[in-house]
Amino acid sequence: MAVEQAPEKDEPCLAYAEWLQRQGGEANCTRAEFIHLQCTKTSQVGEELLRRRREAELLPQVKRMVLGPLAEPERLVDQASQPGPVSGQRRKTHFRQGFLRNIELDAALFSLTADVIFSIRPQPSVAVTRVAQFLGAFSACPYRELVTSLPFRQHIADRGELNQGEFIRSLFGDGQWEALTTLDLRHGRVLISPKISVLSTNAEVVSFNS
């Protein structure tokens, strides 16, 4: 897909929008219009307000097209009815140039929908939160190579009974982290040595607690 090869350029995105329009159909035309709207911002205040308003109108439809079942995470969580901690069912998404570029969701929801995220093209950046609460499901998920960011934040403390070494080994022991570029420990309470770089050669360790 040309959009994947030049993610910062508008031209491949607009070319894809034109292709969608040629295919016809309401869904294709809606997606094409959304791509055009995000690629053609204007300096005219009035026109820009209209563009933003129309973009906001189309966004829910585009989310349903792109995210599929992940567009309604509460249904997925209800259907899974997993014991233990409950997923917050929240996911943050960011669209740029008409395509999903970033998604953030908790580890339970990621474990339920990783196959959906894997099918999205171009592949978005994926941040997974609340790993400590859903460690079992997350560790068993075969799609962890999709994860680009692990923002640990405050919730690691919720698993205080878990030995720190065990926690890290359970996450990084199998080396399944091909896409990981950011390991954010600024608000976490687990102490990790600088040797973490050998666990994931692509990872940028944002910071350590002292």
N, C-alpha and C positions, 0 to 999 in steps of 0.2 A: 504494500500500500504506500503510495507516494507521500501521503501525509506523515507516515512514520519516518520516512527518510529525511524529511525537512520539516520538523515539527514547529519551527518558529516562523515559517513562511506562510503567507495567506494564499498564494497562488494554487498550491495543491488542494487546499481546502475548498477554494472556489471552483476548481475544476471538478472536484467530487460533487459539489452542490449542483453544478450544471448537468453532470451525469445523472444525478437523482431526478432532476426535473425532466430529463428526456425519458426516464423510465415511467414517469407518470404515477398516478395514485396519490391519494390524500396524504398518506404517511410520508412518502418520499418528498412531496412538495413542501410539507411542513418542515421536515428536516432540512431541506435545501434553503428554505427561507431563513431558518434559524442560523444556519452557517453564514449566509450573506449578512444577516444583521450583526453578527459578532465580528465579522471581518471588515465591515464598512462603517466605522464610526465617523461622525462628522463634527466639525467645530461650530456648526450653526446650532445655537441653543435650542431653538424650537424643534428642529429636525432631530436633534440628539434625544430630546425628551420623548418624542414619538417613537424613535428607534428603541429606546430602553423600555418603553411601555409595551411595545409589541414583543420584544424579546422576553419580557416577564410573562406575557400571556402564553407564549409558546413553550416556555421552559418546562412546565409540568408534563406536557405531551412528549417532549423530547426525552425527558427523564424516563418515562415509561418505555419508550422505544429502546433506549440505550441500556437501561438498567434491568429491564425485564422484571423478574420477581423481586429483585432488590429494591425496586421502586416502592414496594410496600413491605418493609422489613417486619412490621408487627405480625403480619400473617405467617411469615416464615417461622418466627419464633414460637407462635402459638401452635403451629403444626408440628414443630420439632418436640415441643413439650419436654425439654431436657431437665433432669433433676439438677439441683445445686443452684449456683448463682444465676440470676436472670439477666439476660442481655438487656442493655439500655435501649435497643432497637434503633439507636440513632446512627445516622451516617451523614457525613458532610461531603458534599460534592462540589467540584469547581469545573465549569465548562469554559473553554477558551477556543475561539475560532470555530465554534459549533461542535466541538468534541470534548468528551470527558477527559480532563487532564489530571485531576487529583481526586482521590476518595479517601476518607478517613472513617473507620468503623471499629467497633470493639471486636475482640478476638472471637467471641461466640458467634457474632453475625458473620465475621469473615469465614469461620469454619463452615457455616451453612451455605455460603454463597460464593466461595472462592472459585468454583467452576464457572460461575456466571462472569465474574471479574476476568477470569482467564480468557474468556471468549471475546471480550471487548477489544476493538481495534480502532485507533492505535492504543497500545497498552497504557493505562493511566498509572501514575505514581500511587502507591498504596501505603497508607499509614495505619498501623494496627495498634489500638489502645487496649487497656484492661487485660493485658496478657496474664498477669498474675492470677486473676480470678478465674480465668478460663484456660488455665495452663494445660489441662489434660486434652481438651478438644483441640486446642491450638497446636500442641505438639504432635497430635495424630493427623493433622491436616496435610495432605500431600502437595499443597500449592504454596508452601511458605516461600518458595523462590520468587513469588510475585511481590513480596513485601520489600518496599524501599525505605521505610522509616518505622522505627519503634520508639515512639514517645512514651516513656515509662511514667512520667509525672508522679502523682502522689500515691497511686494505688498499690505499689509494691508492698507497702507496709501492711496491707490487708492480709498478706500471706506470711506473717511473721514466723509461723511455725515451720516454714520451709527453709532449710539450710541454704545460705546464699550460694554456696558452691553447687548444690544440687539444682538450684533454680537456673543458674547460668548453663550448666551442663545440659539440662533438659531443653534449653532453647538452642544452644549452639553446638551441641555434641555431634550432630550428624552433618554439619557443614552445609545444610540446605539453605543457603542464603545468597544466591547468585546476584540478586538485584539490590541487596541492602546497601544503602549509601549513607544513611543517617541513623545513629544510635543516640537518642537524646536522653541523657541521664540527669539533666539539670535539676529536676524536682524529685527524682527517685531517691530511695533510701538504701539501695543496695550498693555496696562498695565493690567495684570491679577494677582489677589492676590494668595498667596500660597494655598488658599482653593481649588484650582483647583483639588487637589488630591481627593476630595470627588466627583468630577464630573466623574472621570474615575479612578477607584481604581487600574487599571493596568498601568496607565500612569506614565512615568518617566519625570518630568519636567526638561528639559535640563538646562534652564536658564531663568531669568527674566530681563526685562529692568528696569532701575532705573530712 
